Amino acid sequence: MNYVNRVVSIACFIVCHQLYADAVITAFYRDFPTDNSTEHALYTINKSLGNPKKFARAQLESIVCRNLQAGIWGTYAGFLELSNADGQLTFPRKHPDSTLLVIITPKITPIIMFEQTVHHWELASDAPVAIYRYKQKQDDATHRFYWQVKKVAALKDKVIPVEALVLLAKPDHLYVPEGITMTHETPNLLLPPIYVKRGFSLVSNTLYLLNINHLFDHARSKNKQEATRLTSQIAG
């Protein structure tokens, strides 16, 4: 009997351990209904005709940017992620509220505390920006949950909150549906789809990220052997 109890206890522990996972925030990009990758390539090439430099770049983008949903960078709570081929962008959830500020802008400015340590990020003064507030609510009559998305005014002092989700793209290239979208109450936040419009440049965004990518490297601990003791240090 004791043997059976031990087996059942171990099985329950394994199942509970497998079911446990950290909560995440997930957004999906989708092609804008009137656009697709072929139209995007033709639009980019036609726009660059007459300028040899732009034409060469447009040819490169027409080869690389076959999937409008892939390759869009985003940052949240110090994490930097890239949307995959399915248009999925996922971050570990680091704030308890069911409210999320989504900022769309092609550039952000780091405010350095010392060396490569960032105190906070701010909106770039020369870059366009669009800000949306996502709030998860429950209907009093049906008890069903839904997202309410509303465009908001500019940030105070241009300081980007740590719990804000920043999508690195021009506001004209991403369409965020405002209003109500049905959802379910879970520890994970699944945002309504965001639509990518033609004109988005994967190459330009990726080249820009090369300038700030090193600032998103998280601290790591390492051991240092000294003559009489072993110490731990924080490495950037």
VOZAVO-320458 format. One record per residue (C-alpha): residue in three letters; x, y, z. Coordinates in steps of 0.02 Angstrom, whole numbers, padded with zeros to 5 digits, always signed. Example, Ala and Ser with C-alpha at 12.3 -4.5 7.8 and 13.67 -1.06 7.14 Angstrom:
BEGIN
ALA+00615-00225+00390SER+00684-00053+00357
***
This chain:
BEGIN
MET+00000+00000+00000ASN+00142+00118+00043TYR+00221+00077-00125VAL+00060+00125-00217ASN+00047+00288-00120ARG+00225+00333-00165VAL+00195+00298-00349VAL+00037+00405-00349SER+00127+00546-00258ILE+00271+00544-00382ALA+00151+00542-00529CYS+00055+00691-00461PHE+00217+00786-00432ILE+00273+00753-00611VAL+00106+00806-00685CYS+00100+00967-00581HIS+00280+01005-00627GLN+00246+00982-00812LEU+00089+01089-00808TYR+00175+01235-00724ALA+00244+01371-00837ASP+00280+01556-00822ALA+00146+01672-00889VAL+00182+01756-01055ILE+00122+01901-01161THR+00091+01853-01343ALA+00049+01958-01495PHE+00019+01897-01672TYR+00054+01996-01829ARG-00058+01970-01980ASP-00051+02037-02158PHE-00163+02187-02184PRO-00318+02123-02280THR-00276+02223-02437ASP-00089+02188-02434ASN+00021+02036-02457SER+00206+01999-02480THR+00198+02007-02672GLU+00114+02177-02672HIS+00238+02236-02541ALA+00386+02187-02652LEU+00312+02274-02805TYR+00271+02428-02702THR+00449+02438-02635ILE+00529+02418-02807ASN+00413+02543-02893LYS+00447+02670-02757SER+00635+02657-02786LEU+00637+02670-02977GLY+00750+02810-03037ASN+00868+02797-02889PRO+01004+02662-02912LYS+01046+02655-02726LYS+00866+02636-02674PHE+00834+02511-02813ALA+00974+02396-02754ARG+00908+02406-02577ALA+00731+02372-02639GLN+00791+02216-02729LEU+00870+02155-02567GLU+00711+02189-02470SER+00604+02102-02600ILE+00709+01945-02573VAL+00719+01955-02383CYS+00546+02024-02343ARG+00440+01886-02418ASN+00345+01867-02254LEU+00278+02031-02186GLN+00236+01951-02019ALA+00414+01895-01979GLY+00558+02001-01921ILE+00470+02136-01820TRP+00566+02180-01662GLY+00485+02217-01495THR+00543+02253-01319TYR+00460+02233-01150ALA+00529+02236-00971GLY+00709+02232-01033PHE+00681+02088-01154LEU+00708+02103-01342GLU+00617+01981-01457LEU+00585+01955-01643SER+00423+01895-01721ASN+00440+01722-01800ALA+00380+01658-01969ASP+00203+01639-01899GLY+00201+01820-01842GLN+00210+01772-01658LEU+00297+01886-01533THR+00310+01821-01354PHE+00379+01893-01192PRO+00380+01828-01013ARG+00245+01921-00917LYS+00325+02033-00785HIS+00180+02137-00721PRO+00019+02078-00634ASP-00106+02201-00708SER-00216+02156-00856THR-00178+02325-00933LEU-00041+02347-01061LEU+00029+02500-01147VAL+00081+02465-01327ILE+00197+02592-01408ILE+00236+02589-01594THR+00390+02687-01646PRO+00543+02650-01754LYS+00672+02719-01631ILE+00696+02730-01443THR+00831+02821-01345PRO+00927+02739-01201ILE+00967+02844-01048ILE+01131+02771-00986MET+01167+02760-00800PHE+01348+02699-00818GLU+01442+02603-00952GLN+01315+02485-01033THR+01185+02495-00895VAL+01023+02577-00950HIS+00925+02677-00822HIS+00772+02691-00934TRP+00716+02715-01114GLU+00635+02867-01192LEU+00544+02905-01353ALA+00656+02980-01487SER+00611+03161-01523ASP+00633+03138-01712ALA+00531+02978-01730PRO+00342+02958-01755VAL+00247+02868-01618ALA+00075+02793-01586ILE+00020+02734-01414TYR-00123+02615-01372ARG-00191+02557-01205TYR-00249+02376-01196LYS-00364+02340-01049GLN-00442+02171-01012LYS-00619+02185-00942GLN-00766+02074-00897ASP-00943+02106-00956ASP-01064+02121-00809ALA-01207+02035-00900THR-01122+01892-00992HIS-00968+01877-00878ARG-00862+01857-01034PHE-00691+01938-01046TYR-00637+02056-01183TRP-00497+02174-01232GLN-00535+02358-01247VAL-00406+02447-01356LYS-00398+02636-01361LYS-00272+02758-01432VAL-00199+02873-01299ALA-00103+03037-01295ALA+00085+03057-01286LEU+00185+02998-01136LYS+00234+03118-01000ASP+00418+03169-01016LYS+00437+03040-01157VAL+00489+02908-01027ILE+00440+02732-01081PRO+00368+02630-00935VAL+00457+02467-00898GLU+00294+02369-00917ALA+00257+02445-01089LEU+00270+02341-01247VAL+00367+02434-01381LEU+00350+02378-01562LEU+00493+02446-01667ALA+00409+02502-01827LYS+00334+02658-01902PRO+00153+02684-01846ASP+00098+02696-02027HIS+00158+02518-02058LEU+00059+02435-01918TYR-00130+02440-01900VAL-00201+02417-01724PRO-00390+02385-01722GLU-00471+02490-01586GLY-00626+02441-01491ILE-00676+02274-01415THR-00605+02100-01450MET-00665+01945-01357THR-00538+01847-01254HIS-00524+01725-01108GLU-00459+01752-00932THR-00293+01663-00913PRO-00125+01705-00832ASN-00062+01732-01010LEU-00106+01891-01104LEU-00152+01853-01285LEU-00170+02019-01375PRO-00285+02047-01524PRO-00197+02031-01694ILE-00095+02177-01759TYR-00092+02201-01947VAL+00065+02238-02050LYS+00044+02355-02199ARG+00154+02366-02352GLY+00303+02481-02337PHE+00374+02400-02180SER+00563+02378-02200LEU+00638+02226-02115VAL+00813+02276-02173SER+00805+02453-02102ASN+00735+02394-01935THR+00865+02258-01917LEU+01008+02377-01958TYR+00943+02498-01827LEU+00937+02360-01697LEU+01125+02330-01721ASN+01153+02497-01633ILE+01058+02454-01473ASN+01056+02264-01468HIS+01202+02256-01344LEU+01102+02358-01217PHE+00977+02216-01196ASP+01107+02089-01139HIS+01053+02032-00965ALA+01174+02024-00820ARG+01259+01858-00789SER+01350+01795-00635LYS+01522+01716-00645ASN+01643+01646-00518LYS+01816+01716-00489GLN+01950+01611-00403GLU+02060+01710-00284ALA+02203+01653-00175THR+02098+01612-00021ARG+01918+01623-00076LEU+01793+01605-00218THR+01691+01760-00259SER+01542+01789-00373GLN+01535+01937-00489ILE+01400+02010-00600ALA+01451+02016-00782GLY+01363+02122-00912
***
